[in-house]
Amino acid sequence: MRPFKKMRHQRNRVLYAGLIAVVVFIGLSSRKFPQMFPGFVATYAGDTLWAMNVFLLLCFFFPKIAGFRAALAALAFSFLIEISQFYHAPWIDTIRSTTLGGLVLGYTFVWRDLLCYTVGVGMGLLIDM
């Protein structure tokens, strides 16, 4: 028997669905009504909450995944999406020109977004713990 065997818990999907809905609502509100948030929050909340939502979605769809693994996967996915913003072929820019495509894929690479993603995934991991 291993003395430090990792215990995995089954997450409550209803709770995670509620968390996802709240994060989406706050994130979209920070973009749609930035004047209702302090300047710093309005500037960085969208990207931070986007990455937190990636983490929460992974936990929702894979309820037995270890939190640290979900965090690494969410960070990798978020970073890859950001790096993909260097690529501007007509087909992907057409997707980005839609509201949903722009929200998911973004438009232009910004270094500070990587920090926002790290903070967002970290916040998700703290909530998960």
C-alpha positions in Angstrom: 0.0 0.0 0.0 1.4 3.4 -0.9 1.4 5.8 2.0 0.6 8.9 -0.1 -1.9 7.5 -2.5 -3.8 10.3 -4.2 -7.4 10.3 -3.3 -9.8 11.3 -6.1 -13.2 12.5 -5.3 -16.3 12.5 -7.4 -17.3 16.1 -8.1 -20.8 17.3 -7.8 -21.8 18.1 -11.4 -24.7 20.2 -10.4 -22.5 22.4 -8.3 -19.9 22.7 -11.1 -22.7 23.5 -13.6 -23.8 26.4 -11.3 -20.2 27.6 -10.9 -19.8 27.5 -14.7 -22.9 29.6 -15.2 -21.8 32.1 -12.6 -18.4 32.5 -14.1 -19.8 32.9 -17.6 -22.3 35.5 -16.4 -19.6 37.5 -14.6 -17.1 37.2 -17.5 -19.6 38.3 -20.1 -20.8 41.1 -17.9 -17.3 42.4 -17.5 -17.0 42.6 -21.3 -20.5 43.9 -22.0 -20.7 46.4 -19.0 -17.1 47.3 -18.1 -18.2 50.5 -16.5 -19.9 48.5 -13.7 -16.5 47.1 -12.7 -13.4 48.7 -11.3 -10.9 49.4 -14.1 -8.5 46.7 -13.3 -11.2 44.1 -13.0 -12.9 45.2 -16.2 -9.6 44.9 -18.0 -8.5 41.5 -16.8 -11.6 39.6 -15.6 -12.7 38.3 -19.0 -9.4 36.4 -19.7 -9.0 35.3 -16.1 -12.5 33.9 -15.9 -12.3 32.4 -19.4 -9.4 30.2 -18.2 -11.2 29.4 -14.9 -14.1 28.2 -16.9 -11.9 25.9 -19.0 -10.8 24.4 -15.7 -14.3 24.1 -14.4 -15.5 22.6 -17.7 -12.8 19.9 -17.5 -13.9 19.1 -13.9 -17.5 19.0 -15.0 -17.0 16.7 -18.0 -14.3 14.5 -16.2 -15.5 14.6 -12.6 -12.9 12.1 -11.4 -9.9 13.9 -12.8 -7.3 15.1 -10.3 -7.4 18.8 -9.7 -3.8 19.3 -10.5 -4.2 17.4 -13.8 -7.2 19.4 -14.7 -5.3 22.6 -14.0 -2.4 21.5 -16.2 -4.7 20.6 -19.0 -6.7 23.9 -18.7 -3.4 25.9 -18.8 -2.1 24.0 -21.8 -5.4 24.5 -23.6 -5.6 28.2 -22.7 -2.0 28.8 -23.8 -2.5 26.9 -27.1 -5.6 29.0 -27.8 -3.6 32.2 -27.1 -0.6 31.0 -29.3 -3.1 30.1 -32.1 -3.8 33.8 -32.3 -0.6 34.2 -34.3 -2.3 32.2 -37.1 -4.5 34.2 -39.4 -5.8 32.1 -42.2 -9.1 33.2 -43.8 -11.1 30.2 -42.4 -10.1 30.8 -38.8 -10.5 34.5 -39.0 -14.0 33.9 -40.3 -14.7 31.9 -37.2 -13.1 34.6 -35.0 -15.4 37.2 -36.6 -18.4 35.5 -35.0 -19.4 36.4 -31.4 -18.8 32.9 -30.1 -15.7 32.3 -32.2 -14.2 35.6 -30.9 -15.0 34.7 -27.3 -13.5 31.2 -27.6 -10.5 31.8 -29.9 -9.7 35.5 -29.3 -8.2 37.8 -31.9 -4.6 38.8 -31.2 -1.8 37.4 -29.1 -1.2 39.4 -25.9 1.4 38.3 -23.4 -0.5 39.4 -20.3 -3.3 37.0 -21.2 -1.0 34.1 -20.3 -0.7 35.6 -16.8 -4.5 36.0 -16.6 -5.0 32.4 -17.7 -2.5 31.2 -15.0 -4.4 33.2 -12.3 -7.8 32.0 -13.5 -6.8 28.4 -13.5 -5.2 28.9 -10.1 -8.4 30.4 -8.8 -10.3 27.4 -10.2 -8.0 25.0 -8.5 -8.4 26.7 -5.2 -12.2 26.5 -5.6 -11.9 22.8 -6.4 -9.8 22.1 -3.3 
